[in-house]
Amino acid sequence: MKDCFVYYESWQYECCGRLFRLGDKIKWLVNLAEGMEFPFDIGAVDYYYEAHSSDWQNLFVLEGTVTGLQIVYMEYTPSAENEKLFIPCDGRLLSAEDIEHYAQTLDGMIFAGFRVSLGDYVIRKAQKEEVTFK
């Protein structure tokens, strides 16, 4: 079975995320990454981590082993329509062994999240009682 890839946004981690590293077994609520776009090629993304939705009918439970980890940094530029609104325009990936040691900024870019590769994974629809965010 090939690995699946999860995008774990920085604000989700900074709010209530838990440390994980290569080789750890995880169990996350996720949603399909359909339509998710990035300003540069970060590779495949199948799901995104979602711990703040109460829409349990559209969430999945993903369990697997962390086989790869990249830190995502993005560069932002003012929007043409509203200079107070910043939109991502470029970025960079850095490989890592854990998520404990990352910088908030890198070469003028801002920490945006993690791209996590999971092996030996299973995925299933979430049950109402598993989704505790209200």
N, C-alpha and C positions, 0 to 999 in steps of 0.2 A: 504494500500500500504506500502510495506517495504521501509526503507530508502535506499538511494544510497550513495556511498562513493567516495570521490574525493581526489586525492593526489595533493597537492599544493606545488610545489617545492620551496625551500628557495630562489633561485635566481629570480624566477618569482615574489615572494612577495617583495623581497628587491629592485627590479628594479622599479616596478610601482604598487604594491599591495595596497589595502585599508584595513583599520582596519575592523574587523568583530568579532562578539561574538555570544555566544549561543542565539538563538531566533531571530537573524537578518535574514531578507530576502535578498537573493543574486540573482544576474543574472550574470553568468559567461560563457565565451567561454571555451569549454572543448573538449577533444578528448577521444576516447575509450582507456582504459588502457590495451588492449590486449598485452600480452607479457611482460608487466612491471614486473620486478622482484626485490625483496628486499633481503638483506642478512639475514633477520630474519622475522618471521611471524608478519606482521602488521595488518592482517585481510583482509577482502575483500576490493578491490579497483576497482570500475567500470569505472571511468573516471580520467583524469588528467587535471588540469587547464592549459590553453594554451592561453596566451595573446601575443605571439610573432610569430605567424605563419600567413602567408597571404594565406594559403591553405584553403580558405573558403569552398570548396566543401567537405572537410573531417572534418570540425568542427561542433560542436553542440552548441546550446544555452541552458543552464541549469538554471532553476529558481527554488528556493526552500527556505526552512527555515533551518537554522543551528540548528541541534538537538544534535550534538556531535562534540567534537574537541580534537584532540590529537596532541601533538608536537612530531615530529620524529627526533631522534638523531641517527647518525651513526658513527661507528668506522671504520677507514680506515687502510689498510696495504699496503706496497709497492708490486707492481706486480712482479711476478716471472720473467717475460720477460723484464721488464723495471723498475728499482728501483725508477725512477723519476715519475712514474705513480702510483697513489694510487687508490686502489679499496675498496669498502665497504665490510666489513667482519662480522659486527655485529651491533647491535643497540638497541634502547630502545624507548618506547612510554610513554609519560606523558600526562595525562588528563589535560585539561585547560578549562577556561570559556571564554577567549578571546585570541587574538593573540598578544596583545600589550606587555605582560610581559613574555618574554622567554629569556633564556640565549643563547648566541652564542655557548658556550661549556658546557658540563655536564659530569663530571667524565671521561675526556679525549675524549669524543665524540663531534662531530660537529653537530650543528643544520642543518637538511637536508630538513625540510618542515613540512607540516601539513597534517593530515588525517582528513578530514571533513565529517561528516555525515549530510545528507540533507533529511528532511522529506517534505511531501506535495509538491513534486517536479514535474515539467513537463520538458520534454526535446524535442527538435526539431532540425532539420537541420538548420545550420546558413545560412543566406542570405548574398550575397556578400557585401552589404552596411553595414552590422553589423561588418565586419572584417576590422578594420582600420589599422592594422599593415602592413607596406610596407617595 
